[in-house]
Amino acid sequence: QVQLTESGGGSAQPGGSLILSCTASGTFSRLNAMAWYRQRPGRQREAVAYMTAGGQTNYADSVKGRFTISRDSAMNTVILQMTSLKPEDTAVYFCYFGETLPTRADYWGPGTQVTVSS
């Protein structure tokens, strides 16, 4: 059973930076993708940054140029570097690991709060 543990959330001032980390315990069957999602107050969960097993990345327009997703060589840790933070980045951030066939399992972290305010 894979479990995800997140760290690095907290508070920052506008223009500041934070780094989120998510480490998976256990063994993946066939890892397909890793990602970070967020849920802002009163809104649905949305994808922020996405990385395929092959290393291709994609970002939400709202964070392009400010956030960077990366992973370790073992592909059991995914990191989100957040810079030039804005108050609208305030949200609960969730990491995600997804497997492809045959399991097609989705794994979610418990969420970590990021608050950006002056």
C-alpha positions as CSV (number, residue, x, y, z in Angstrom):
1,Q,0.0,0.0,0.0
2,V,1.5,3.3,-1.1
3,Q,1.2,6.3,1.3
4,L,2.1,9.8,0.6
5,T,3.6,12.3,3.1
6,E,3.7,16.0,2.4
7,S,5.9,18.6,4.0
8,G,6.8,22.3,3.5
9,G,3.5,24.1,3.7
10,G,3.2,27.2,5.8
11,S,2.9,30.9,5.4
12,A,4.7,33.4,3.2
13,Q,4.4,37.0,2.2
14,P,3.5,38.1,-1.3
15,G,6.5,37.7,-3.5
16,G,8.0,35.1,-1.2
17,S,8.8,31.4,-1.9
18,L,8.0,28.0,-0.4
19,I,9.0,24.5,-1.3
20,L,6.6,21.6,-1.0
21,S,7.8,18.0,-0.9
22,C,5.9,14.8,-1.1
23,T,7.4,11.4,-0.5
24,A,5.8,8.1,-1.3
25,S,6.3,5.0,0.8
26,G,5.8,1.6,-0.8
27,T,6.3,0.4,-4.3
28,F,4.4,1.6,-7.4
29,S,3.2,-0.9,-10.0
30,R,3.7,1.3,-13.1
31,L,4.0,4.9,-12.2
32,N,2.5,7.1,-14.9
33,A,2.5,10.6,-13.5
34,M,3.1,12.9,-10.5
35,A,1.4,16.1,-9.9
36,W,0.4,18.9,-7.4
37,Y,-3.2,20.0,-7.1
38,R,-4.6,22.7,-4.9
39,Q,-8.0,23.6,-3.5
40,R,-8.6,27.3,-2.9
41,P,-11.3,28.4,-0.5
42,G,-14.7,28.0,-2.1
43,R,-13.3,26.4,-5.2
44,Q,-12.9,23.0,-6.7
45,R,-9.6,21.2,-6.6
46,E,-7.4,22.1,-9.6
47,A,-4.2,20.9,-11.2
48,V,-1.2,23.1,-10.6
49,A,1.7,21.2,-12.0
50,Y,2.0,17.8,-13.7
51,M,4.9,15.6,-14.6
52,T,4.8,12.4,-16.6
53,A,7.0,9.4,-15.9
54,G,9.0,10.5,-18.9
55,G,9.7,13.9,-17.4
56,Q,7.4,16.0,-19.4
57,T,5.8,18.9,-17.4
58,N,2.7,21.0,-17.7
59,Y,1.6,23.9,-15.6
60,A,-1.6,25.8,-14.9
61,D,-1.5,29.2,-16.6
62,S,-1.9,30.9,-13.3
63,V,1.5,29.5,-12.0
64,K,3.6,29.3,-15.2
65,G,7.0,30.9,-14.7
66,R,6.5,30.9,-10.9
67,F,6.2,27.2,-9.9
68,T,8.5,24.3,-10.8
69,I,7.7,20.7,-10.4
70,S,10.6,18.2,-10.0
71,R,11.3,14.7,-8.7
72,D,14.1,12.6,-7.4
73,S,15.8,9.9,-9.4
74,A,13.9,7.2,-7.6
75,M,10.7,8.9,-8.6
76,N,9.3,8.5,-5.1
77,T,9.6,12.2,-4.2
78,V,7.9,15.1,-6.0
79,I,8.7,18.7,-5.2
80,L,6.9,21.9,-6.0
81,Q,9.1,25.0,-5.8
82,M,6.8,28.1,-5.5
83,T,8.2,31.6,-6.1
84,S,6.7,35.0,-6.5
85,L,3.8,33.9,-4.4
86,K,0.5,35.7,-4.6
87,P,-2.4,35.9,-2.1
88,E,-4.4,33.9,-4.7
89,D,-2.0,31.0,-4.3
90,T,-3.4,30.5,-0.8
91,A,-4.9,27.0,-0.8
92,V,-4.5,23.5,0.5
93,Y,-2.0,21.7,-1.8
94,F,-2.2,18.0,-2.5
95,C,0.4,15.8,-4.1
96,Y,-0.7,13.0,-6.5
97,F,0.9,9.9,-7.9
98,G,-0.9,7.9,-10.6
99,E,-0.3,4.5,-12.0
100,T,-1.1,3.3,-15.4
101,L,-2.5,-0.1,-16.5
102,P,-3.3,-2.6,-15.1
103,T,-4.0,-0.9,-11.7
104,R,-4.7,2.7,-12.8
105,A,-4.5,3.5,-9.1
106,D,-4.5,7.1,-7.8
107,Y,-2.7,8.1,-4.7
108,W,-3.2,11.4,-2.9
109,G,-1.4,13.1,-0.1
110,P,-3.3,14.4,2.9
111,G,-2.9,18.1,1.9
112,T,-0.8,20.9,3.2
113,Q,-1.9,24.5,3.8
114,V,-0.1,27.3,2.0
115,T,-1.1,30.8,3.1
116,V,0.2,33.9,1.3
117,S,-0.6,37.2,3.0
118,S,1.1,40.3,4.2
